[in-house]
């Protein structure tokens, strides 16, 4: 464990010093880019969907996610080898280019499908270089991981609250080009803030990685990942969630809600999800369960109401309320999971372990997004979302039934390991 990490984790003034310069910069970088990112699902669902339908939305989203899955393991290795911060800055700059190209294309007229897919693939590759470092940076810039994760989750929630509604409004008033242009601008600010984050040593390189082969580093990350039963068991469940729940949720929900209540209603529903995420993040700031994953699994059972309300054709008030409840459940689980990974994994391999858990969980989402359109030829979207609801509840039962997950205890402050 580095000196910086030791000092950050053991300081008695945690409550007073969360908002140090390094965490403030990191928080700003994440918040502004999250606002832009929160606009993208609505932009894709509405702008791409209007041109190319459910299958088009699913394929564009699936291309982004599939590219991410293929490359995220390498992103984890590079983050451990060269430093998470450097990789994140480079990824932000790459996404300035992809979003700028799409903004120009939408301003010029309906963009060709091949351009949407190509830029989605490039943006997914950049995200694969960025995302493994998100977990690894938190212990470097914050004194207490759970408080930092909960605070970042609240920021994510506020982004989910503001971004979708803003995206729906901008698409209606100005078109999708403005949404992509704003997203590109958020990556500029994010890159600048991350470049200024320089805790010493800011970006530790794993001992022994200089001169190591890429294959050896991947193998070491895999060994650390598979040695933790609670971790790989959760990811197996999340693969199923990705295919049957998270992957099809946006394409199917946007089509059903948009057709029934209009595109603005879908934007409001996603914003309500953000309201719930704020509440879930605030709850995670206060509650410190002794068995965090068990508590998170109980919370995730409430996420079932989200696909269920869309499938049953709920009216707007019920639809929004269920999205609030689902957002809160998701936020609480996310904080418990991220904190468990950060505090039970050695810092030297944290980025690679994060890459493996991301690759596993996101791979199912990619498949679910791509299959969402073709699946509607076999069953109606509302029936498919009923399957999603059943999957959510079944997965929560499985999480609580596995002893390694159910009994995993909260790590003591300052401890990091298996």
C-alpha positions in Angstrom: 0.0 0.0 0.0 1.4 3.4 -0.9 2.2 6.1 1.7 -0.6 8.3 0.2 -3.1 5.6 0.5 -2.1 4.8 4.1 -2.4 8.5 5.1 -5.7 8.9 3.4 -7.3 5.8 4.9 -6.1 6.3 8.5 -6.4 10.1 9.1 -8.6 10.9 12.1 -10.0 14.0 10.3 -11.8 12.1 7.5 -15.1 13.9 8.1 -13.5 17.4 7.8 -11.1 16.7 4.8 -13.1 14.8 2.2 -13.2 18.0 0.1 -9.4 18.4 -0.3 -8.0 19.7 -3.5 -7.4 16.3 -5.1 -10.9 15.0 -4.4 -12.5 18.3 -5.4 -10.8 18.2 -8.8 -11.6 14.5 -9.2 -15.2 15.1 -8.2 -15.6 18.0 -10.6 -14.1 15.9 -13.4 -16.5 13.0 -12.8 -19.5 15.2 -12.3 -19.3 17.3 -15.5 -18.6 14.2 -17.7 -21.4 12.3 -16.0 -23.9 15.1 -16.9 -22.9 14.8 -20.5 -23.0 11.0 -20.4 -26.4 11.1 -18.8 -27.7 12.9 -21.9 -26.5 10.2 -24.2 -29.0 7.3 -23.7 -31.9 9.7 -24.3 -30.1 11.2 -27.3 -29.5 7.7 -28.7 -33.0 6.4 -27.9 -34.7 9.4 -29.4 -32.4 10.7 -32.2 -31.1 7.4 -33.4 -34.4 5.7 -32.7 -36.3 8.2 -34.9 -33.9 7.4 -37.8 -33.2 3.7 -37.4 -35.8 2.2 -34.9 -35.3 0.0 -31.9 -32.8 -2.2 -33.7 -30.7 0.8 -34.6 -30.7 2.0 -31.0 -29.8 -1.5 -29.8 -27.0 -1.9 -32.4 -25.4 1.5 -31.7 -25.5 1.0 -27.9 -24.4 -2.6 -28.3 -21.4 -1.5 -30.5 -20.3 0.9 -27.8 -20.7 -1.7 -25.1 -19.1 -4.5 -27.1 -16.0 -2.5 -27.9 -15.8 -1.6 -24.2 -15.9 -5.2 -23.2 -13.3 -6.3 -25.7 -10.7 -3.7 -24.6 -11.4 -3.0 -21.0 -9.0 -5.7 -19.8 -6.2 -3.9 -21.6 -7.4 -0.6 -20.0 -6.9 -2.2 -16.6 -3.3 -3.3 -17.4 -2.4 0.1 -18.8 -3.9 1.9 -15.8 -1.8 -0.2 -13.5 1.3 0.2 -15.7 1.2 3.8 -16.7 -1.1 5.3 -14.1 -4.9 5.6 -14.0 -4.9 9.4 -14.3 -2.9 9.5 -17.5 -5.1 6.9 -19.1 -8.3 8.8 -18.0 -7.0 12.1 -19.5 -6.2 10.5 -22.8 -9.6 8.8 -23.0 -11.4 12.1 -22.3 -9.5 13.8 -25.1 -10.4 10.9 -27.5 -14.0 11.3 -26.6 -13.9 15.0 -27.3 -13.1 14.0 -30.9 -15.9 11.3 -31.2 -18.6 13.5 -29.8 -17.5 16.4 -31.8 -17.7 14.4 -35.0 -21.2 13.3 -34.1 -22.3 16.8 -33.2 -21.1 18.1 -36.6 -22.8 15.1 -38.4 -26.2 15.8 -36.7 -25.9 19.5 -37.4 -25.3 18.8 -41.1 -28.3 16.5 -41.4 -29.3 12.9 -40.6 -26.0 11.0 -40.1 -25.4 7.7 -41.9 -25.7 4.6 -39.7 -22.1 3.6 -40.4 -20.9 6.8 -38.8 -23.0 6.4 -35.7 -21.7 2.8 -35.3 -18.1 3.8 -36.0 -18.1 6.7 -33.5 -19.9 4.4 -30.9 -17.1 1.9 -31.3 -14.3 4.5 -30.9 -16.1 6.1 -27.9 -16.4 2.6 -26.3 -12.7 2.0 -26.8 -11.9 5.3 -25.1 -14.3 4.4 -22.2 -12.4 1.1 -21.9 -9.2 2.9 -21.2 -10.9 5.3 -18.8 -13.2 3.2 -16.6 -10.8 0.8 -14.9 -9.0 3.8 -13.3 -12.2 5.2 -11.8 -12.1 2.6 -9.0 -8.4 2.9 -8.5 -8.4 6.7 -8.2 -10.9 6.8 -5.3 -8.5 5.6 -2.6 -5.8 8.0 -3.9 -8.0 11.1 -3.7 -10.3 10.4 -0.7 -9.7 9.4 2.9 -12.7 7.1 3.2 -13.8 5.1 0.2 -17.5 4.6 1.2 -18.1 8.3 1.8 -16.3 9.1 -1.5 -18.2 6.5 -3.4 -21.5 7.7 -2.0 -20.7 11.3 -2.7 -19.8 10.4 -6.3 -23.0 8.4 -6.6 -25.0 11.4 -5.5 -23.2 13.4 -8.2 -24.0 10.6 -10.7 -27.6 10.8 -9.6 -27.9 14.5 -10.0 -26.4 14.0 -13.5 -29.1 11.4 -14.2 -31.7 13.8 -12.9 -30.6 16.8 -15.0 -29.1 15.2 -18.1 -32.0 13.2 -19.5 -34.5 16.0 -19.1 -32.1 18.5 -20.7 -31.4 16.1 -23.5 -35.1 15.7 -24.3 -35.6 19.4 -24.2 -32.6 20.2 -26.4 -33.5 17.5 -29.0 -37.0 19.0 -29.2 -35.7 22.6 -29.5 -32.4 22.3 -31.3 -31.7 18.7 -32.4 -29.3 16.0 -31.3 -26.2 17.9 -32.5 -26.4 20.2 -29.5 -26.5 17.2 -27.1 -23.4 15.7 -28.6 -21.6 19.0 -28.6 -22.3 19.6 -24.9 -21.1 16.0 -24.2 -17.8 16.7 -26.0 -17.4 20.0 -24.0 -17.8 18.1 -20.7 -14.9 15.8 -21.6 -12.7 18.8 -22.2 -13.4 20.1 -18.7 -13.0 16.6 -17.2 -9.6 16.1 -18.9 -8.4 19.5 -17.5 -9.4 18.7 -13.9 -7.9 15.2 -14.0 -4.7 16.6 -15.4 -4.5 18.8 -12.3 -5.0 15.9 -9.9 -1.4 15.2 -8.7 -1.3 13.5 -5.3 2.3 12.3 -4.7 2.8 9.6 -5.8 -0.3 10.3 -8.0 -0.3 7.3 -10.2 1.4 4.3 -8.7 2.7 1.6 -11.0 2.4 -1.9 -9.7 5.6 -3.4 -8.3 7.3 -5.6 -10.9 5.2 -4.5 -13.8 8.0 -2.7 -15.6 9.3 -5.2 -18.1 6.5 -7.6 -17.4 4.6 -9.0 -20.4 1.1 -7.9 -21.1 0.0 -11.5 -20.8 1.6 -11.9 -17.4 -0.2 -8.8 -16.1 -3.5 -10.0 -17.5 -2.9 -13.4 -15.8 -2.1 -11.8 -12.5 -5.3 -9.7 -12.6 -7.3 -12.8 -13.5 -5.8 -14.7 -10.6 -6.7 -11.9 -8.1 -10.3 -11.8 -9.6 -11.0 -15.5 -9.5 -9.5 -15.9 -6.0 -12.4 -13.9 -4.6 -15.5 -16.1 -4.8 -17.8 -13.3 -3.8 -16.6 -11.2 -6.7 -16.8 -13.6 -9.6 -20.2 -14.9 -8.3 -21.6 -11.4 -8.4 -20.3 -10.9 -11.9 -21.8 -14.2 -13.2 -25.2 -13.0 -11.9 -24.6 -9.6 -13.5 -24.0 -11.2 -16.9 -27.5 -12.6 -16.7 -28.7 -9.2 -15.6 -27.0 -7.6 -18.6 -28.6 -9.9 -21.1 -32.1 -9.9 -19.7 -32.4 -6.8 -17.6 -30.0 -3.9 -18.1 -29.3 -4.4 -21.8 -32.8 -4.4 -23.2 -34.2 -1.9 -20.6 -33.3 1.4 -22.5 -34.3 0.3 -26.0 -37.6 -1.4 -24.9 -38.6 1.2 -22.3 -37.9 4.2 -24.5 -40.1 2.7 -27.3 -43.0 1.7 -24.9 -43.0 4.9 -22.9 -42.4 7.2 -25.9 -45.2 5.6 -27.9 -47.6 5.7 -25.0 -46.8 8.9 -23.2 -44.5 10.8 -25.6 -40.7 11.4 -25.7 -40.8 14.0 -22.9 -42.3 11.4 -20.6 -39.3 9.1 -21.1 -36.9 11.9 -20.3 -38.9 12.6 -17.1 -38.7 8.9 -16.2 -35.0 8.7 -16.6 -34.7 11.9 -14.6 -36.8 10.3 -11.9 -34.3 7.5 -11.9 -31.7 10.2 -11.0 -33.9 11.4 -8.1 -33.9 7.9 -6.7 -30.2 7.6 -7.2 -29.6 10.8 -5.2 -31.7 9.3 -2.4 -29.9 6.0 -2.5 -26.5 7.7 -2.5 -27.5 9.8 0.5 -28.7 6.7 2.3 -25.3 5.0 1.6 -23.6 8.0 3.2 -25.3 7.3 6.4 -25.7 3.5 6.6 -22.6 1.3 7.1 -23.9 -2.3 7.1 -21.6 -5.0 8.5 -22.4 -7.1 5.4 -22.5 -4.6 2.6 -23.3 -7.0 -0.3 -26.1 -8.6 1.5 -27.6 -5.2 2.3 -27.1 -4.2 -1.3 -28.8 -7.4 -2.6 -31.9 -6.7 -0.5 -32.0 -3.1 -1.9 -31.6 -4.4 -5.5 -34.8 -6.4 -5.1 -36.7 -3.0 -5.2 -35.2 -2.4 -8.7 -37.8 -5.0 -10.0 -40.5 -2.4 -9.9 -38.8 -0.4 -12.7 -39.2 -2.8 -15.7 -42.4 -4.1 -14.1 -44.2 -0.7 -14.2 -43.2 -0.1 -17.9 -44.4 -3.6 -18.8 -47.7 -3.1 -17.1 -48.3 0.3 -18.8 -48.4 2.3 -15.6 -49.5 5.9 -15.7 -47.0 8.7 -15.5 -47.2 9.3 -11.7 -46.7 5.5 -11.0 -44.0 5.3 -13.7 -42.0 8.2 -12.1 -42.4 6.8 -8.6 -41.1 3.4 -9.7 -38.1 4.9 -11.4 -37.3 6.8 -8.1 -37.5 3.5 -6.2 -35.4 1.7 -8.8 -32.8 4.4 -8.8 -32.4 4.4 -5.0 -32.0 0.6 -5.1 -29.4 0.7 -7.8 -27.4 3.5 -6.1 -27.2 1.8 -2.7 -26.1 -1.5 -4.3 -23.5 0.4 -6.4 -21.9 2.1 -3.4 -21.8 -1.2 -1.4 -20.2 -3.0 -4.4 -17.6 -0.4 -5.3 -16.5 0.0 -1.7 -16.2 -3.8 -1.3 -14.0 -4.1 -4.4 -11.8 -1.1 -3.4 -11.3 -2.3 0.2 -10.9 -6.0 -0.4 -8.4 -5.8 -3.3 -4.7 -4.9 -3.1 -4.0 -1.4 -4.6 -1.3 -2.8 -7.0 -3.9 -4.8 -8.9 -7.1 -2.9 -8.3 -7.3 -1.4 -11.8 -6.9 -4.9 -13.4 -9.4 -6.5 -11.1 -11.8 -3.7 -11.8 -11.3 -4.3 -15.5 -12.2 -8.0 -15.1 -15.4 -7.2 -13.2 -16.3 -4.6 -15.7 -15.7 -6.9 -18.7 -17.9 -9.6 -17.2 -20.8 -7.4 -16.1 -20.8 -5.2 -19.2 -20.5 -8.1 -21.7 -24.1 -9.2 -20.9 -25.3 -5.6 -21.4 -23.8 -5.5 -24.9 -25.5 -8.7 -25.8 -28.8 -7.6 -24.3 -28.7 -4.3 -26.2 -28.0 -6.0 -29.5 -30.7 -8.6 -29.1 -33.4 -6.2 -27.9 -34.6 -5.4 -31.4 -34.6 -9.0 -32.8 -36.2 -10.3 -29.6 -39.3 -8.1 -30.3 -40.0 -10.4 -33.3 -40.5 -13.3 -30.8 -42.4 -11.4 -28.1 -43.8 -8.0 -27.5 -41.7 -5.4 -25.7 -44.0 -5.5 -22.6 -43.6 -9.3 -22.3 -39.9 -9.0 -22.6 -39.8 -6.5 -19.8 -41.8 -8.9 -17.6 -39.0 -11.3 -18.2 -36.6 -8.5 -17.1 -38.5 -8.0 -13.9 -38.5 -11.7 -13.1 -34.7 -11.8 -13.8 -34.1 -9.0 -11.3 -35.9 -10.7 -8.5 -34.3 -14.1 -9.2 -30.8 -12.5 -9.3 -31.3 -11.0 -5.8 -32.4 -14.3 -4.4 -29.2 -15.8 -5.9 -27.0 -13.1 -4.4 -28.4 -13.8 -0.9 -28.2 -17.6 -1.4 -24.4 -17.6 -2.0 -22.5 -17.7 1.3 -19.4 -15.8 0.0 -21.6 -12.9 -1.0 -24.0 -13.0 1.9 -21.3 -13.2 4.6 -18.7 -10.8 3.1 -18.0 -8.3 5.9 -17.2 -4.6 5.8 -13.5 -4.1 5.7 -11.8 -2.4 8.6 -10.6 1.2 7.9 -7.1 1.1 6.4 -7.2 -2.6 5.4 -6.9 -3.8 1.8 -6.8 -7.4 0.7 -8.7 -10.5 0.0 
